[in-house]
Amino acid sequence: MMKFLLSLFIITLSLFAAQSALESFKSGDYKKAFKLYEIDAKAGDTKAQNALSYLYFNGLGIKSDSKKGLYWLEKAAALNDAVAQYDLGMMYLNGYNVEKNKKAAFNWLSSASDLNNTDAQYNLALMFYNGDGTDLNVTASVNLLDKAARKGHQKSSKNIGRIYMQLLEFENATYWLERNAQTGDEEAYYLLAEVYCNLEKYSDAKKWAKKSIDSGNMEASQLWEKYKLEKY
């Protein structure tokens, strides 16, 4: 019974410390935040490990130390924290505080992607699309963008329709481009007009070409003339 009560006390203390650390961080008391996060980080709390890493990298509440920042980030990543895995992947991809290593970037982004981190899925998709650090694989790129876009990732949603166009998968392209257009993506207006011309759905093409022309796109005017869209 005593052991259970002690565990409950530790859990309660940990939750209090986490909240107190966050409040200290928000108020700018970084030294106090550091001390509180350090306690939880050493106890295996991945969120605290992430926070401690951030404080070390940015010299907040403690002297800046990239090695210790990397140490705590790797600790969190090893415990399957998707945010830490994503951050590590991007650090290795861009050479931020570490030497550039595309293989390490690919591996960490893959791990974060498997844990459904949409930012990781997007950046991994770009690596596949460009053959950057891995073999070029447009199908894998599209699959990852689709996963991220369906979870509301804006950059994935914006790019996937364009890639479907390149693959000549016009029906899939229209689904995503229509969604983009509804958010005011002016480039999507023109691309939709072009796709609908390819599908010979000229009344739909006319609608989007007109919107594109109204937004100042000269290519849309050329498309209008080429397909004589005024007839539809």
JOTAZI-V703585 format. One record per backbone hydrogen bond with DSSP energy under -1.0 kcal/mol. NH is the residue of the N-H (numbers start at 1). CO is the residue of the C=O. Records with the same first field share a line. If there is no record, write none. Layout:
BEGIN
NH->CO  CO
END
This chain:
BEGIN
5->1
6->2
7->3
8->4
9->5
10->6
11->7
12->8
13->9
14->10
15->11
16->12
17->13
18->14
19->15
20->16
21->17
22->18
23->19
24->20
25->21
26->22
27->23
28->25
29->24
30->28
33->29
34->30
35->31
36->32
37->33
38->34
39->35
40->36
41->37
42->38
44->41
45->40
49->45
50->46
51->47
52->48
53->49
54->50
55->51
56->52
57->53
58->54
60->55
65->56
69->65
70->66
71->67
72->68
73->69
74->70
75->71
76->72
77->73
78->74
80->77
81->76
85->81
86->82
87->83
88->84
89->85
90->86
91->87
92->88
93->89
94->90
95->91
96->91
101->92
105->101
106->102
107->103
108->104
109->105
110->106
111->107
112->108
113->109
114->110
116->113
117->112
121->117
122->118
123->119
124->120
125->121
126->122
127->123
128->124
129->125
130->126
132->127
137->128
141->137
142->138
143->139
144->140
145->141
146->142
147->143
148->144
149->145
150->146
152->149
153->148
157->153
158->154
159->155
160->156
163->159
164->160
165->161
166->162
167->163
168->165
169->164
170->168
173->169
174->170
175->171
176->172
177->173
178->174
179->175
180->176
181->177
182->178
183->180
184->181
185->180
186->184
190->186
191->187
192->188
193->189
194->190
195->191
196->192
197->193
198->194
199->195
200->197
201->196
205->201
206->202
207->203
208->204
209->205
210->206
211->207
212->208
213->209
214->210
215->211
216->213
217->212
222->218
223->219
224->220
225->221
226->222
227->223
229->224
231->228
232->229
END
